[in-house]
Amino acid sequence: MVEFELSAHAKSMMTKRKISSDWISRTLNTPDKKRRGDDGNMHYTKSIREREGGVLHIVMNTDVQPNRIVTLFFDRRLAKQK
């Protein structure tokens, strides 16, 4: 289980974009892809079947404890690649 906290921006985006905490948990614990970005953050992505297979993209700063979700969004670019 990945431990994390949400930045103020991530909390706001979660509400605005109607992203459930269950989807966040699934994306972090069983990602389709996980990679370190050029920004130094970890990027987790997962297709969410409840959103017609839209790809949830979570950006997490793993250099702080607890790890902090910087932002999260449905990535249209990745959804098109499917």
Buried (B, 14 or more C-beta within 10 A) or exposed (E): EBEBBBBEEBEEBBEEEEBEEEBBEBBBEEBEEBEEEEEEBBBBBBBBEEBEEBBBBBBBBBEEEEBBBBBBBBBEEBBEEE
